[in-house]
Amino acid sequence: MTKASHDQWGVARRSQAAYIHGLEAGIGMLRHRLSLPLGESGSKRTPGGYRSRREWHAKSRRLALLEARHEAAIADWRAGRVRVVRGGKRLLNTRHHLADAQLTEPQWREHWEAHRWFLQADGESGKRYGNETIRVTPDGEVSIKLPAPLTDLANAPHGRYVLAARVRYAHRSTEWADRVEANRATAYRIHLDVTRARWYLTASWQTPPAPAISLETALARGVVGVDTNADHLAAWRLDVHGNPVGNPRRFFYDLSGGAQHRDAQLRHALTQLLNWVRTCGVTAIAVEDLDFQAEKTREKHGRRKQFRQLISGMPTGRLRARLASMADATNISVIAVDPSYTSRWGAQHWQKPLTTKTRRTSRHDAAAVAIGRRAQGHPIRLGAPPGRSLGEDGTAPRRPE
């Protein structure tokens, strides 16, 4: 329980750091725009001044509000104080809206107590079956090492309590059995699912990091370029020369609903993508190295609410973590490329040539081709000199006449 509390504190601490980072980005952007004259136009990367004095005044008041929030957050950070609700803040707030949640008070109490009832233990390599506290044998027998004050309740030797029920793993059961038979560290967590009225024993373990391979080896059979969007992944296979092969593919997901639903949708889409890549005989995937953590603030994009919702809905961080772990399990390499101009140049130079009477190429499909070619080192723009896609100053060079 002490370790679980510490882990929860660590998660809240990281969220607090991200919150402070977002406040600092918003404060910096507000100060920049307030320092500019009214109506001054901005550039592609930096917004200009505010349109009217009324808007300038409203943003100056918001700057004072963000500065106050930042000061309070910094004070909590220095004191090591975080806001943690054991059981979850969302479930706590549901207590005040039972009618909307279609729950009675006793039903809510069951969920609340279930979220606070758990037993977990980290694994220990070299110990019997990889865990001394919660031991699970290969045939599914579960025993718990009781603390000294409760040893009189033990029903097995050495102060252990053996559960009457046995467990069975349907997912990755062979890998789990190999670990426990080799006495490798395996962590367990016992928890109650109130909706199904069943107890579950979750097993988890860490896998060693995959060794890095050379880019030439990864691209020996071509590459699959993947363009990340708010509701789907657009993919196209390229041969070793950078030419699109076959037809593009799309893998859709729905990121509405709760966190578990969003995670399942993303995992399902990535599973379909990796299975298709394996059938193509390709061993490398090229994705954009996107990060919108400092680009979501309304202080930067102003009235562009739809654009802010679009980039906020793109699961860039979660997709990178999921894709790296799932691709490692399937022996597929992941190549992260610079996202600059991939969508623009892909639509400009590849969308029309790849469109036929029977195939309508979208902007996202063309961007997938641009991403794959950049991973292979080929120029994206047709007619551009080989070797580089950007100029020495980081801008797009002009197309030769």
C-alpha positions as CSV (number, residue, x, y, z in Angstrom):
1,M,0.0,0.0,0.0
2,T,2.9,2.3,0.7
3,K,4.4,1.8,-2.7
4,A,1.0,2.2,-4.4
5,S,0.6,5.5,-2.7
6,H,4.1,6.6,-3.7
7,D,3.4,5.6,-7.3
8,Q,0.2,7.6,-7.3
9,W,2.1,10.6,-5.8
10,G,4.6,10.2,-8.6
11,V,2.0,10.3,-11.3
12,A,0.4,13.4,-9.8
13,R,3.9,14.9,-9.5
14,R,4.5,14.5,-13.3
15,S,1.0,15.9,-14.0
16,Q,1.8,18.9,-11.9
17,A,5.0,19.4,-13.8
18,A,3.1,19.2,-17.1
19,Y,0.6,21.7,-15.8
20,I,3.3,24.2,-14.8
21,H,4.9,23.8,-18.3
22,G,1.6,24.6,-19.9
23,L,1.1,27.6,-17.8
24,E,4.6,28.9,-18.6
25,A,3.9,28.4,-22.4
26,G,0.7,30.3,-22.1
27,I,2.2,33.1,-20.1
28,G,5.1,33.5,-22.5
29,M,2.7,33.7,-25.5
30,L,0.5,36.3,-23.8
31,R,3.4,38.5,-22.9
32,H,4.7,38.3,-26.4
33,R,1.3,39.2,-28.0
34,L,0.6,42.0,-25.5
35,S,4.0,43.6,-26.2
36,L,3.1,44.0,-29.9
37,P,1.1,46.9,-31.4
38,L,-2.6,46.4,-32.0
39,G,-3.4,44.8,-35.3
40,E,0.2,43.8,-36.1
41,S,0.3,40.7,-38.4
42,G,2.3,37.7,-37.3
43,S,4.2,35.0,-39.2
44,K,3.6,31.3,-39.8
45,R,5.3,30.3,-36.5
46,T,4.5,33.3,-34.3
47,P,1.1,35.1,-33.9
48,G,0.8,38.8,-34.1
49,G,-0.8,41.4,-31.9
50,Y,-4.4,41.5,-30.8
51,R,-7.0,43.0,-33.0
52,S,-8.6,45.5,-30.7
53,R,-8.1,47.2,-27.4
54,R,-11.0,45.3,-25.9
55,E,-9.3,42.0,-26.7
56,W,-6.0,43.3,-25.5
57,H,-7.6,44.2,-22.1
58,A,-9.2,40.8,-21.8
59,K,-6.0,39.0,-22.5
60,S,-4.1,41.2,-20.0
61,R,-6.6,40.1,-17.3
62,R,-6.1,36.4,-18.4
63,L,-2.3,36.9,-18.1
64,A,-2.8,38.0,-14.5
65,L,-5.0,34.9,-13.8
66,L,-2.4,32.6,-15.3
67,E,0.4,34.2,-13.4
68,A,-1.5,33.7,-10.2
69,R,-2.1,30.0,-11.0
70,H,1.5,29.6,-11.9
71,E,2.6,31.1,-8.6
72,A,0.3,28.7,-6.7
73,A,1.5,25.7,-8.7
74,I,5.2,26.6,-8.1
75,A,4.5,26.9,-4.4
76,D,3.0,23.4,-4.4
77,W,5.9,22.1,-6.5
78,R,8.5,23.4,-4.1
79,A,6.6,22.1,-1.1
80,G,6.1,18.6,-2.7
81,R,2.4,18.9,-2.3
82,V,0.0,17.3,-4.9
83,R,-3.8,16.7,-5.0
84,V,-4.5,13.0,-5.0
85,V,-7.8,11.2,-4.5
86,R,-7.5,7.5,-3.7
87,G,-10.2,6.0,-5.9
88,G,-10.1,8.8,-8.5
89,K,-11.4,12.3,-8.7
90,R,-13.9,11.5,-11.4
91,L,-15.6,8.9,-9.2
92,L,-15.5,11.3,-6.3
93,N,-17.4,13.9,-8.3
94,T,-19.9,11.3,-9.5
95,R,-21.1,11.2,-5.9
96,H,-22.8,14.6,-6.5
97,H,-24.4,13.6,-9.8
98,L,-25.8,10.1,-9.1
99,A,-28.9,10.7,-11.2
100,D,-26.8,11.6,-14.3
101,A,-24.6,8.5,-13.7
102,Q,-27.7,6.3,-13.2
103,L,-26.4,5.1,-9.9
104,T,-27.8,4.8,-6.4
105,E,-25.8,5.7,-3.3
106,P,-25.2,2.0,-2.4
107,Q,-24.0,1.3,-6.0
108,W,-21.7,4.2,-6.0
109,R,-20.3,3.1,-2.6
110,E,-19.5,-0.3,-4.1
111,H,-17.5,1.3,-6.9
112,W,-15.8,3.7,-4.5
113,E,-14.7,0.9,-2.1
114,A,-13.7,-1.4,-5.0
115,H,-11.3,1.3,-6.4
116,R,-9.7,1.5,-2.9
117,W,-9.5,-2.2,-2.4
118,F,-6.5,-3.8,-4.0
119,L,-3.5,-5.9,-3.3
120,Q,-0.4,-5.7,-5.4
121,A,3.2,-6.7,-5.2
122,D,6.2,-6.2,-7.4
123,G,8.1,-9.1,-8.7
124,E,11.5,-10.3,-7.5
125,S,13.9,-12.2,-9.8
126,G,15.3,-15.3,-8.3
127,K,12.4,-15.8,-5.9
128,R,10.1,-18.8,-6.3
129,Y,7.9,-18.2,-9.4
130,G,9.2,-14.6,-9.6
131,N,7.2,-13.1,-6.6
132,E,7.5,-13.8,-2.9
133,T,4.4,-11.9,-1.7
134,I,1.8,-13.0,-4.3
135,R,2.9,-16.4,-5.7
136,V,1.2,-17.9,-8.7
137,T,2.2,-21.4,-9.8
138,P,2.2,-22.5,-13.5
139,D,-1.0,-24.5,-12.8
140,G,-2.8,-21.3,-11.5
141,E,-2.6,-21.8,-7.7
142,V,-2.4,-18.4,-5.9
143,S,-0.9,-18.0,-2.4
144,I,-0.3,-14.8,-0.4
145,K,2.5,-14.3,2.1
146,L,0.7,-13.0,5.2
147,P,2.3,-10.4,7.5
148,A,3.5,-11.4,11.0
149,P,0.3,-10.3,12.8
150,L,-1.9,-12.4,10.5
151,T,0.2,-15.6,10.4
152,D,-2.5,-17.4,12.5
153,L,-4.8,-17.2,9.5
154,A,-2.4,-19.1,7.3
155,N,-3.7,-22.3,5.8
156,A,-0.3,-23.4,4.3
157,P,3.2,-23.7,5.6
158,H,5.6,-20.7,6.0
159,G,2.8,-18.3,6.8
160,R,1.1,-18.4,3.4
161,Y,-2.6,-18.3,2.6
162,V,-3.7,-20.3,-0.5
163,L,-6.8,-19.1,-2.3
164,A,-9.5,-21.6,-3.1
165,A,-9.9,-20.3,-6.7
166,R,-7.3,-20.7,-9.4
167,V,-6.4,-18.3,-12.2
168,R,-6.0,-18.8,-15.9
169,Y,-4.5,-16.4,-18.4
170,A,-5.8,-16.4,-21.9
171,H,-3.7,-13.5,-23.2
172,R,0.1,-14.1,-23.5
173,S,-0.2,-17.2,-21.3
174,T,2.8,-18.9,-22.8
175,E,5.0,-15.9,-22.1
176,W,3.8,-15.7,-18.5
177,A,4.4,-19.4,-18.0
178,D,7.9,-19.2,-19.2
179,R,8.6,-16.3,-16.8
180,V,7.3,-18.0,-13.7
181,E,9.0,-21.3,-14.4
182,A,12.3,-19.5,-14.8
183,N,11.7,-17.5,-11.6
184,R,11.8,-14.2,-13.4
185,A,10.2,-11.1,-11.8
186,T,6.5,-10.9,-12.3
187,A,4.2,-8.3,-10.6
188,Y,0.6,-9.0,-9.6
189,R,-2.4,-7.0,-8.7
190,I,-5.6,-8.3,-7.2
191,H,-8.7,-6.1,-7.7
192,L,-12.5,-6.3,-7.9
193,D,-14.6,-5.4,-10.9
194,V,-17.9,-4.3,-9.5
195,T,-19.7,-4.3,-12.8
196,R,-19.0,-8.0,-13.5
197,A,-18.9,-8.9,-9.8
198,R,-15.6,-10.8,-10.3
199,W,-12.1,-10.6,-8.8
200,Y,-9.2,-10.4,-11.2
201,L,-5.4,-11.1,-10.9
202,T,-3.4,-8.9,-13.3
203,A,0.1,-10.0,-14.1
204,S,2.7,-7.6,-15.5
205,W,6.4,-7.6,-16.2
206,Q,9.1,-5.5,-18.0
207,T,10.7,-6.5,-21.2
208,P,14.3,-5.6,-22.0
209,P,14.7,-2.7,-24.5
210,A,15.1,-3.8,-28.1
211,P,18.6,-3.4,-29.6
212,A,19.0,-0.6,-32.1
213,I,19.7,-1.7,-35.7
214,S,21.1,0.3,-38.5
215,L,18.9,2.3,-40.8
216,E,20.1,0.3,-43.8
217,T,19.0,-2.9,-42.2
218,A,15.6,-1.6,-41.3
219,L,14.9,-0.3,-44.8
220,A,16.2,-3.3,-46.6
221,R,12.7,-4.4,-47.6
222,G,11.1,-1.0,-48.0
223,V,9.1,1.0,-45.5
224,V,5.5,1.8,-44.6
225,G,4.8,5.5,-44.2
226,V,2.2,6.3,-41.6
227,D,0.4,9.7,-41.3
228,T,-1.3,10.2,-37.9
229,N,-4.6,12.0,-37.8
230,A,-7.3,12.7,-35.3
231,D,-9.5,9.7,-36.2
232,H,-7.4,7.4,-38.3
233,L,-3.9,6.3,-39.4
234,A,-3.2,6.6,-43.2
235,A,-0.5,4.2,-44.4
236,W,1.1,3.4,-47.7
237,R,3.8,0.9,-48.5
238,L,7.0,2.1,-50.4
239,D,9.6,-0.1,-52.1
240,V,13.3,0.4,-51.6
241,H,13.4,3.1,-54.3
242,G,10.7,5.2,-52.6
243,N,7.9,4.3,-55.0
244,P,4.4,3.6,-53.6
245,V,3.3,0.0,-54.0
246,G,-0.3,-1.1,-54.0
247,N,-3.1,0.9,-52.5
248,P,-3.1,3.0,-49.4
249,R,-4.7,1.7,-46.2
250,R,-6.6,3.4,-43.4
251,F,-7.0,2.2,-39.8
252,F,-9.7,4.1,-38.0
253,Y,-10.2,4.7,-34.3
254,D,-12.7,6.6,-32.1
255,L,-11.1,8.6,-29.3
256,S,-14.4,9.5,-27.6
257,G,-15.4,8.1,-24.2
258,G,-13.3,7.1,-21.3
259,A,-9.6,6.4,-21.1
260,Q,-10.0,2.6,-21.3
261,H,-12.1,2.9,-24.5
262,R,-9.6,5.3,-26.1
263,D,-6.7,3.0,-25.2
264,A,-8.5,0.0,-26.6
265,Q,-9.4,1.8,-29.8
266,L,-5.8,2.9,-30.4
267,R,-4.4,-0.5,-29.5
268,H,-6.8,-2.1,-32.0
269,A,-5.8,0.3,-34.8
270,L,-2.1,-0.4,-34.2
271,T,-2.7,-4.1,-34.1
272,Q,-4.4,-3.9,-37.6
273,L,-1.5,-1.8,-38.9
274,L,1.2,-4.1,-37.6
275,N,-0.5,-7.2,-39.0
276,W,-0.8,-5.5,-42.4
277,V,2.8,-4.5,-42.3
278,R,3.8,-8.1,-41.6
279,T,1.8,-9.4,-44.5
280,C,3.6,-6.9,-46.8
281,G,7.0,-8.3,-45.8
282,V,8.2,-4.9,-44.6
283,T,10.2,-4.6,-41.4
284,A,10.1,-0.8,-40.8
285,I,7.4,1.8,-40.1
286,A,8.0,5.6,-40.6
287,V,6.0,8.0,-38.4
288,E,6.2,11.7,-37.8
289,D,7.9,12.8,-34.6
290,L,4.9,15.0,-33.5
291,D,4.6,16.8,-30.2
292,F,1.9,19.3,-29.5
293,Q,2.5,19.8,-25.8
294,A,3.5,23.4,-26.2
295,E,1.2,24.1,-29.2
296,K,-2.2,23.6,-27.7
297,T,-2.6,26.8,-25.8
298,R,-5.4,29.1,-26.8
299,E,-3.0,32.0,-26.1
300,K,-1.1,31.0,-29.3
301,H,-3.9,30.0,-31.6
302,G,-6.5,32.5,-30.4
303,R,-9.9,32.0,-32.0
304,R,-8.9,28.9,-33.9
305,K,-10.9,26.7,-31.6
306,Q,-11.5,24.0,-34.1
307,F,-7.7,23.7,-34.9
308,R,-6.9,23.5,-31.1
309,Q,-9.4,20.7,-30.7
310,L,-7.9,18.9,-33.7
311,I,-4.3,18.9,-32.4
312,S,-5.5,18.2,-28.9
313,G,-7.4,15.1,-30.1
314,M,-4.4,13.6,-31.9
315,P,-2.9,10.9,-29.6
316,T,0.7,11.6,-30.4
317,G,2.3,10.7,-27.1
318,R,0.2,7.7,-26.4
319,L,0.6,6.5,-30.0
320,R,4.4,6.7,-29.8
321,A,4.5,4.7,-26.6
322,R,2.1,2.1,-27.8
323,L,3.6,1.7,-31.3
324,A,7.1,1.3,-29.9
325,S,6.1,-1.5,-27.5
326,M,3.9,-3.3,-29.9
327,A,6.3,-3.1,-32.8
328,D,9.1,-4.4,-30.6
329,A,7.0,-7.5,-29.9
330,T,6.5,-8.1,-33.7
331,N,10.2,-7.4,-34.7
332,I,9.2,-4.3,-36.7
333,S,11.4,-1.2,-36.5
334,V,10.0,2.3,-36.0
335,I,11.6,5.3,-37.7
336,A,10.7,8.8,-36.4
337,V,11.1,11.5,-39.1
338,D,10.9,15.3,-39.1
339,P,7.2,16.4,-39.7
340,S,8.1,19.6,-41.5
341,Y,6.2,20.1,-44.8
342,T,5.2,16.4,-45.1
343,S,1.5,17.2,-45.5
344,R,2.0,20.2,-47.7
345,W,4.6,18.7,-50.0
346,G,2.8,15.3,-50.1
347,A,-0.4,17.0,-51.3
348,Q,1.4,19.2,-53.7
349,H,3.6,16.6,-55.4
350,W,2.0,13.2,-54.8
351,Q,-1.7,13.5,-54.4
352,K,-2.5,14.2,-58.0
353,P,0.0,11.8,-59.6
354,L,-1.3,8.9,-57.4
355,T,-5.0,9.6,-58.2
356,T,-6.5,7.3,-60.8
357,K,-10.0,6.5,-62.1
358,T,-10.3,3.7,-59.5
359,R,-8.4,5.2,-56.7
360,R,-8.9,8.6,-55.0
361,T,-5.8,9.6,-53.1
362,S,-6.4,11.9,-50.2
363,R,-4.1,14.5,-48.6
364,H,-3.3,12.1,-45.8
365,D,-2.4,9.3,-48.1
366,A,0.0,11.6,-49.9
367,A,1.5,12.6,-46.6
368,A,2.2,9.0,-45.8
369,V,4.2,8.7,-49.0
370,A,6.1,11.8,-48.1
371,I,6.9,10.4,-44.6
372,G,8.1,7.2,-46.0
373,R,10.4,8.9,-48.6
374,R,11.9,11.1,-45.9
375,A,12.7,8.0,-43.8
376,Q,14.5,6.5,-46.8
377,G,16.4,9.7,-47.5
378,H,14.7,10.4,-50.8
379,P,13.5,14.0,-51.6
380,I,9.8,14.5,-51.1
381,R,9.3,17.2,-53.8
382,L,9.3,16.0,-57.4
383,G,12.2,17.7,-59.2
384,A,14.0,18.7,-56.0
385,P,17.8,18.0,-55.8
386,P,18.5,14.7,-54.0
387,G,20.2,14.6,-50.6
388,R,18.1,17.1,-48.6
389,S,14.5,18.4,-48.3
390,L,15.1,21.6,-46.4
391,G,17.4,24.5,-47.1
392,E,20.4,25.4,-45.0
393,D,18.4,27.9,-43.1
394,G,15.7,25.3,-42.3
395,T,13.2,26.7,-44.9
396,A,11.8,25.1,-48.0
397,P,14.1,25.7,-51.0
398,R,12.5,26.9,-54.2
399,R,11.6,24.4,-56.9
400,P,14.1,24.6,-59.8
401,E,12.7,26.1,-63.0
